[in-house]
């Protein structure tokens, strides 16, 4: 932690401010350290890349709260994963929330404005994460390493770290492009100091992300060869698959054949669908209970060492309330916030009585339909993430912060992306696609009763199947947009701020550039409609 604080001080000295928002201000921890001091310590490089990975899971330097990366919003809310989950899930039919903090409900209502503080803080979190990656790359150039006398095994490690930092930046820029389309753009090649970054157009950012991933494809550590929780070649291939599957949205040109190419590379990398009950994938020991064999890239959490009121602490506590037993979840009490809509429940045949093991609804004392969005018992609760192991034992920090890891990329998603790209005309094999889908459904049903045939594999089926398999894993908003069902077509309860749901304006497929950044950066133009 001491090393990370020193690194953050150096980062403060060289941070490229992409906004004048208070959200980007950092306070130096030690005014004696310079980059020369910090990077003379070989441990600094690993500490810095650890900070970049921790940017997804933690909200500051002093868990669970007290020394935040960003100011302007409650630290728990400002967490990368919690905000990204809110953008991807609360805006859809898979989740809504009882709380009325600020403009939080506007996400589900789809009536947000450019002044929404959650949209603004997500944007700022992305830019902060990119700035961290840029600074790591500035501090690890061959010339600087030569000047510091870095050779041998440490030099090799740093080269690996550089590829991972580029992956993490590409991942963040993908999230930014997907949500905001045309953000400000900064790399390690830009000057250090205060300046107004240029805005990049979505299609150009797509090209940049693609070029970065292709450049590191053979530089990053091989598939399944890196430490758990760190990116490897399969993570690069999976992100390329996602990029190409959504290429028509981002650029206007379909790339489904490329999506198939990279999905096949990931599928051939040695991962396999975990032969465990579906619920085991989301338990406190999901790094070791067999679930990890299908996890391509996880955000690790440890109840004692990665404490935050965002991340998996939010994901385990927020969906628990009403008559639900907190002990079953390995926590000391629920937050009575998140549940789901009847539209999602109806994705499953027979609803809560479905033989599909992914229909993990809690219905005791809960109503399927929602009359009062602020009442947790209106709407079925979802039992997905828990802080207990397969034997029911609580995690290392019983009650508060979970050990449950978040599976950002897993093989089931790649199977479904392959199947969709086939159906959309990208090539591949229809029979293979059906086999992949049936492998997931056999795990869900425990038998072959849910298996499908070639004629069943349609786009409508795949959109629903992705929701059944991947709900609450930060895919739904992107999926609905790709299928044309997010704004001006799809309807679900309380969308449009009416109980029965309504369509919204098509421009809401893209989030607004925050008004605070528009106000200070004259190079930025607001996205249409806002």
Buried (B, 14 or more C-beta within 10 A) or exposed (E): EEBBBBBBBBBBBBBBBBBBBEBBEBEBBEEEBEBEBBBEEBEBBBBBBBBBBBBBBBBBBBBBBEBBBBBBBBBBBBBBBBBBBBBBBBBBBBBBBBBEEEBBBBBBBBBBEBEBBBBBBBBBBBBBBBBBBBBBBBBBEEEBBEEBEBEEEBBEBBBBBBBBBBBBBBBBBBBBBBBBBBBBBBBBEBEEEEBBBEBBBBBBBBBBBBEBBEBBBEBBBEBBEBEEBBBBBBBBBBBBBBBBBBBBBBBEEBBBBBBBBBBBBBBEBEBEBBEBBBBBBBBBBBBEBBBBBBBBBBBBBBBEEBBBBBBBBBBBBBBBBBEBEBBEBBBEEBBBBBBBBBBBBEBBEEBBEBBBBBBBBBEEEBBBEBEEBEBBBBBBBBBBBBBBBBEEEBBEBBBBBBBBBBBBBBBBBBBBBBBBBBBBEBEBEEEBBBEBBBBBBBBBBEEEEBBBEEEEBEEEBBBBBBBBBBBBBBBBBBBBBBBBBBBEEBBBBBBBBEEEBBBBEBBBBBBBBBBBBBEEBEEBEBBEEB
